Amino acid sequence: MDEGTDDGINFDECVAIAKLIEAEGHLDFFNGIFGRMDTDLSLAEHNMPGMSQPIAPFLRQVGLFKRETKLPVFHAARIPDLATARFAIAEGLLDLVGMTRAHMADPQLVNKLARGEEDRVRPCVGASYCMLKKTSCIHNPATGREQYLPQVIERSANPGRKAVVVGGGPGGLEAARVLAERGHKVVLFEAAPKPGGQMLLAVRATWRKDLIAIVDWRVAELARLGVDVRTSVYAGEAEIAAENPDIVIVATGGVPDLGAIEGGELCQTVWDVLSDDVAAKADVLIWDQMGRHQAVSAALHLAERGHAVQFVALDDNIGLEMEYNARVVYRKRFAENGVKVTLDQALVSVRRAGNGLEAVFKHELTGTLSTMTAQQVIIERGTVPVCEVYDTLREGSANGGTTDIDALLAAQPQPRSPGGYELHRIGDAVTSRNVHSAIYDALRLCMVM
């Protein structure tokens, strides 16, 4: 419809070309896109926009294009929900809406709509995790794995077991949802006042707010399924034993890992500044060992609020483990907000220097030492498991808290042992990982219980 660049094909030229093609009589429809596909930024902001862009950013342009043509017009670009699709059709802006990523998030979208269950559609949050390495969805791990993971959870042949899930982050919520769909009686304990875990921090940073739908959808599903969700309860051995469970899933997550860095006690974490437990200072240095969203989004969050930010990464690029389109959006916004980036640096130590801090780094390729100063140093090294309740429960469990990996990978039920409850842990309660992995853990473990 428009290449959107000074040296590209503009709207009027696109319409003229479309009319010439239309007159030839060989086409049945137009599929309209905006922008080019020659750079990562063009893909991220135009052709396949994610949550950094508004919903349906090019509906106005495609509507104007449709006025000029006779053939039906199709369009797909961040139209993730049925309400927006319905609007586009009702207003005559489109003849057919492409919802590729929405169907990846929930392949049952049309079936649910036909059954009058539109409010149950698993939402596409625009995370663009599906562009990371292969066909996948940040919160539907069955997508791309349909040969051995179900999109629709089947009821257990032996329903009615009592299950306790400890922890209400994405992994715990998914475990409770799947167990309830299987027909079991589920109690979920969450220590915080509301479910969400680390997602409640993630959505406080810059443009990632749509991620909260990962939590909201599961909370709504648990209510529909009658799961007993108990918040503000720090569940220990006594609280769990009182439920007389057959199954216990520990999804207690993790806490920030400061590691054994000399002077680590002088530093803060991404959690500290995003939760406002610690006030961010005017001059901040953020060191990222993980290459995920946490440090990068926190750096941009602070820079957008007027803080001077130095961003230092262990990798040779920022956000090395991210999907490409998020990485290029961060790079652009770092440049717009004056974030200084230094790469290939391992943090060696932090020490006091006058009224601030001095961080010593070692270059990953040359071994050269260098120093940087700031009023505040923030470290992102992933998490270490919170597994005290798991360790306490192992002795009384039938399986010793051991998940049979061969059965897990084969999507088969865990071996049953007589006596006691079956105990497993998932997500960051095992080791530091991402949202998708925690939900994937929960689905493939609980779908056969």
C-alpha positions in Angstrom: 0.0 0.0 0.0 2.9 2.3 0.7 6.6 1.6 1.3 6.7 4.4 3.8 10.2 5.8 2.8 11.2 8.9 1.0 12.9 6.9 -1.8 10.2 4.2 -1.9 6.9 3.7 -3.8 4.3 5.9 -2.2 0.6 5.4 -1.7 -0.6 7.0 -5.0 2.0 5.0 -7.0 0.9 1.8 -5.2 -2.7 2.5 -6.1 -1.8 3.1 -9.8 0.1 -0.1 -9.9 -2.7 -2.0 -8.3 -5.2 -0.7 -10.9 -2.9 -1.8 -13.8 -2.7 -5.3 -12.3 -6.4 -5.4 -11.5 -7.2 -4.5 -15.2 -5.3 -7.5 -16.4 -7.9 -9.7 -14.8 -5.6 -12.4 -13.5 -5.9 -11.7 -9.7 -8.6 -12.6 -7.3 -7.6 -10.3 -4.4 -5.0 -8.0 -3.0 -3.1 -8.7 0.2 -2.0 -5.2 1.4 1.2 -4.6 3.5 2.9 -1.4 4.6 6.6 -0.7 4.5 9.5 -2.7 3.2 11.2 -6.0 4.2 14.8 -5.0 3.6 15.9 -4.4 7.2 15.2 -5.8 10.6 13.6 -2.5 11.7 11.2 -2.5 8.7 10.1 -6.0 9.6 9.7 -5.1 13.3 7.8 -1.9 12.8 5.9 -2.4 9.5 5.5 -5.9 8.1 5.3 -7.9 11.3 4.9 -5.4 14.1 4.8 -6.7 17.7 3.8 -5.2 21.0 6.2 -2.2 20.6 3.6 -1.0 18.0 -0.1 -0.1 18.5 -2.8 -2.6 17.6 -3.6 -2.7 13.9 -1.3 0.2 13.0 -2.1 0.2 9.2 -5.9 -0.2 9.1 -6.4 3.4 8.1 -4.0 3.0 5.1 -5.5 -0.3 4.0 -9.0 1.2 4.2 -8.0 4.0 1.9 -6.4 1.6 -0.5 -9.5 -0.5 -0.6 -11.6 2.5 -1.7 -9.4 2.8 -4.8 -9.7 -0.9 -5.9 -12.4 -3.3 -7.0 -10.9 -6.6 -5.9 -11.3 -7.9 -2.3 -8.5 -6.7 0.0 -6.9 -8.8 2.7 -4.5 -7.5 5.4 -2.5 -8.9 8.3 -0.4 -6.7 10.7 -0.9 -6.9 14.4 -4.6 -7.6 14.4 -4.4 -10.0 17.4 -8.0 -10.1 18.6 -11.5 -10.7 17.3 -12.8 -7.3 18.3 -10.3 -5.5 16.1 -10.9 -7.9 13.2 -14.7 -7.5 13.6 -14.3 -3.7 13.5 -12.1 -3.9 10.3 -14.8 -5.9 8.5 -17.8 -3.9 9.8 -16.3 -0.6 8.8 -15.5 -1.8 5.3 -11.8 -1.4 5.7 -11.1 -5.1 4.8 -12.7 -8.1 3.2 -10.7 -10.6 5.1 -8.5 -10.2 8.1 -5.2 -12.2 8.4 -4.6 -13.3 12.0 -1.6 -15.6 11.7 -0.1 -15.0 15.1 -3.5 -15.0 16.8 -4.1 -18.5 15.4 -0.6 -19.6 16.6 -1.6 -18.4 20.1 -4.9 -20.2 19.9 -5.6 -22.5 17.0 -9.1 -23.0 18.5 -9.9 -19.3 17.9 -12.6 -20.0 15.3 -14.1 -22.9 17.1 -14.4 -20.9 20.3 -16.0 -18.0 18.4 -18.5 -20.4 16.8 -19.4 -21.8 20.3 -19.9 -18.3 21.7 -16.7 -18.5 23.8 -14.9 -15.5 22.4 -13.8 -14.5 25.9 -12.0 -17.8 26.2 -9.6 -17.2 23.3 -6.0 -17.4 24.3 -4.7 -13.9 23.4 -1.8 -13.1 21.2 0.2 -10.7 23.3 2.5 -9.5 20.4 5.7 -10.8 22.1 6.9 -12.1 18.7 8.4 -15.1 20.4 7.2 -16.9 17.3 9.9 -15.2 15.4 12.8 -16.3 17.7 13.9 -19.6 16.2 11.0 -21.7 15.0 7.2 -21.8 15.0 6.2 -21.3 18.6 4.2 -19.1 20.9 5.4 -17.5 24.1 2.5 -18.9 26.1 1.2 -21.8 24.0 4.0 -24.4 23.9 1.8 -26.8 22.0 2.0 -24.7 18.9 4.7 -26.2 16.7 4.7 -29.3 18.8 1.3 -30.7 17.9 2.7 -34.2 17.1 3.1 -34.8 20.9 1.5 -31.9 22.8 -2.3 -31.2 22.7 -4.0 -27.9 21.8 -7.1 -29.2 23.6 -6.5 -30.9 27.0 -8.3 -34.3 27.3 -10.0 -35.3 30.5 -8.2 -37.9 32.5 -9.4 -41.5 32.5 -9.0 -41.3 36.3 -10.2 -37.8 37.3 -10.7 -36.5 40.8 -7.2 -36.6 42.2 -6.3 -33.8 44.6 -3.6 -31.5 43.3 -1.8 -28.7 45.0 0.2 -26.1 43.0 2.6 -23.9 45.0 3.3 -20.7 43.2 1.1 -18.5 40.9 3.5 -17.4 38.2 2.9 -18.4 34.6 4.2 -21.9 35.2 2.1 -22.5 38.3 -1.0 -21.0 36.6 -0.6 -23.3 33.6 -0.1 -26.3 35.8 -3.3 -25.5 37.7 -5.2 -24.9 34.5 -4.1 -28.2 32.8 -4.7 -30.3 35.9 -8.2 -28.8 36.3 -8.9 -29.5 32.6 -7.9 -33.1 33.3 -10.7 -33.2 35.9 -8.6 -33.0 39.0 -9.4 -30.9 42.1 -6.9 -28.2 42.3 -5.7 -25.7 45.0 -3.2 -23.1 44.0 -1.2 -21.2 46.7 0.4 -17.9 45.9 2.5 -15.9 48.5 1.8 -12.5 46.9 -1.5 -10.7 47.0 -2.2 -11.6 43.4 -1.0 -14.1 40.8 1.6 -13.3 38.1 5.0 -13.8 39.6 7.8 -12.2 37.7 5.4 -11.1 34.9 4.1 -8.4 37.3 7.6 -6.9 37.2 8.1 -7.4 33.5 5.0 -5.4 32.5 6.2 -2.4 34.5 9.1 -1.9 32.0 8.7 0.3 28.9 6.6 -1.2 26.1 6.1 -4.8 27.4 2.8 -4.1 29.2 0.7 -6.4 27.0 2.4 -9.4 28.5 0.0 -9.2 31.4 -2.6 -11.0 29.2 -0.5 -14.2 29.7 -1.5 -14.0 33.4 -5.0 -12.6 33.0 -6.1 -15.4 30.5 -5.0 -18.1 32.9 -6.6 -16.4 35.9 -9.9 -16.3 34.0 -9.6 -20.0 33.0 -8.9 -21.0 36.6 -12.1 -19.2 37.7 -14.1 -21.0 35.0 -12.6 -24.3 36.0 -13.3 -23.8 39.7 -9.7 -23.9 40.9 -9.3 -22.8 44.5 -6.8 -19.9 44.2 -5.5 -18.7 47.6 -3.4 -15.6 47.5 -1.3 -14.0 50.3 -0.5 -17.5 51.6 3.1 -18.6 52.0 2.4 -22.4 51.7 4.7 -24.6 53.8 4.6 -28.3 54.6 1.7 -27.9 57.0 -0.5 -26.0 54.6 0.1 -28.5 51.8 -0.3 -31.5 54.1 -3.7 -30.2 55.2 -5.0 -30.6 51.6 -4.1 -34.3 51.6 -2.8 -34.0 48.0 -2.2 -36.8 45.5 -0.1 -34.4 43.4 2.1 -31.4 44.4 3.6 -29.1 41.8 6.2 -26.7 43.1 6.3 -23.6 40.9 7.9 -21.2 43.4 10.1 -19.5 40.9 13.5 -18.0 41.7 15.2 -14.9 43.1 17.8 -12.7 41.5 21.3 -14.2 41.3 24.1 -11.8 42.3 26.6 -14.6 42.1 30.0 -14.5 43.7 31.1 -11.1 42.2 33.3 -9.2 44.6 31.3 -6.2 45.8 28.0 -7.7 44.7 26.5 -6.6 48.0 26.9 -3.0 46.7 24.7 -3.7 43.7 21.0 -3.8 43.0 19.0 -6.0 40.7 16.4 -5.4 37.9 13.8 -6.5 40.4 14.8 -3.9 42.9 14.4 -1.0 40.5 11.3 -2.2 38.6 9.5 -3.0 41.9 10.5 0.5 43.3 11.9 -1.3 46.4 15.1 0.7 45.6 15.0 4.1 44.0 17.0 4.4 40.8 19.7 7.0 40.9 20.4 9.6 38.3 23.5 7.8 36.9 23.1 4.1 36.4 25.2 1.2 35.1 23.4 -2.0 34.1 25.4 -5.2 33.5 23.6 -8.0 31.6 24.9 -11.6 31.6 21.7 -13.2 30.3 20.9 -11.6 27.0 17.1 -11.7 27.7 14.6 -8.9 28.1 15.1 -8.2 31.8 18.2 -6.0 31.8 17.5 -4.4 28.4 13.9 -3.4 29.2 15.0 -2.1 32.6 17.7 0.0 31.0 15.3 1.5 28.5 12.7 2.0 31.2 15.1 4.1 33.3 16.5 6.0 30.3 13.0 7.0 29.2 12.5 8.5 32.6 15.5 10.7 32.4 18.2 8.6 34.0 21.7 8.5 32.5 22.2 4.8 31.6 25.3 2.8 30.7 24.4 -0.6 29.5 27.2 -3.3 29.5 26.7 -6.8 28.2 28.7 -10.0 28.3 27.6 -10.9 24.8 28.6 -9.3 21.5 25.1 -7.7 21.0 22.3 -6.6 23.3 19.5 -9.1 23.9 21.3 -12.0 22.2 18.7 -14.5 23.3 15.7 -12.3 22.2 13.6 -12.5 19.0 15.3 -10.3 16.4 12.5 -7.7 16.1 12.5 -6.9 19.8 16.3 -6.6 19.7 16.2 -4.0 16.9 13.5 -2.1 18.6 15.6 -1.9 21.8 18.6 -0.8 19.7 16.7 2.0 18.1 15.2 3.2 21.4 18.6 3.0 23.2 19.9 5.3 20.5 17.0 7.7 20.8 17.4 7.9 24.6 21.1 8.1 24.8 21.9 4.8 26.4 25.6 4.1 26.1 26.3 0.5 25.1 29.5 -1.5 25.8 29.8 -5.2 24.7 31.9 -8.3 25.4 32.5 -7.4 29.0 32.5 -9.7 32.1 32.0 -8.0 35.4 34.9 -8.7 37.8 34.2 -6.6 40.8 32.4 -3.5 42.2 33.9 -1.1 44.8 33.1 2.2 46.3 34.7 5.3 44.6 33.9 8.6 46.2 30.2 9.2 46.3 29.6 6.4 43.7 30.7 3.0 42.6 33.5 1.8 40.3 32.9 -1.4 38.3 35.9 -3.4 36.9 35.3 -5.3 33.7 37.3 -7.9 31.8 37.0 -7.9 28.0 35.8 -11.4 26.9 38.1 -11.5 23.8 41.3 -9.7 24.9 41.3 -10.1 28.7 41.9 -6.4 29.0 40.7 -4.8 32.3 38.7 -1.5 32.3 36.7 0.5 34.8 33.4 2.4 34.6 31.8 4.6 37.3 28.2 5.3 38.2 26.1 6.2 41.2 24.4 2.8 41.0 25.3 -0.6 39.5 22.4 -3.0 38.6 23.2 -6.7 37.8 21.2 -9.2 35.8 22.4 -12.8 36.1 19.1 -14.7 36.0 17.7 -16.4 39.1 18.5 -19.0 41.6 15.6 -21.4 42.5 13.4 -20.9 45.5 12.9 -24.5 46.4 12.8 -24.7 50.2 9.3 -26.1 50.2 10.2 -28.6 47.5 13.2 -29.8 49.6 11.0 -30.1 52.7 8.4 -32.2 50.8 10.7 -34.6 49.1 11.0 -37.1 52.0 7.3 -37.6 52.2 6.7 -37.9 48.5 6.2 -41.2 46.7 8.7 -40.4 43.9 11.3 -38.6 46.1 10.6 -35.4 44.1 12.2 -36.9 41.0 10.6 -36.3 37.6 11.3 -39.1 35.2 12.9 -37.3 32.3 12.4 -40.1 29.8 8.6 -40.2 30.5 8.5 -36.4 30.3 10.2 -36.2 26.9 8.0 -39.0 25.6 4.8 -37.2 26.8 4.0 -40.3 28.9 2.6 -40.4 32.5 5.1 -40.4 35.3 5.8 -43.8 36.9 3.4 -44.2 39.9 4.8 -45.3 43.2 2.6 -46.4 46.1 2.3 -44.3 49.2 2.6 -40.5 49.5 2.0 -37.8 47.0 3.6 -37.3 43.6 6.0 -34.3 43.8 7.5 -32.3 40.9 9.0 -28.8 40.4 8.9 -26.7 37.3 10.1 -23.4 35.8 12.5 -21.2 37.7 12.1 -23.5 40.8 14.4 -25.8 38.7 16.7 -23.3 37.1 16.7 -19.9 35.5 14.6 -19.9 32.3 12.0 -17.9 30.4 8.2 -17.7 30.5 7.8 -20.1 27.6 9.9 -22.7 29.2 8.0 -22.6 32.5 4.7 -23.0 30.7 6.1 -25.7 28.6 7.3 -27.5 31.7 3.8 -27.3 33.2 1.9 -28.5 30.1 3.9 -31.5 29.2 4.1 -32.7 32.8 0.5 -32.2 33.8 -1.2 -33.1 30.5 -0.8 -36.8 31.3 -1.6 -36.8 35.0 
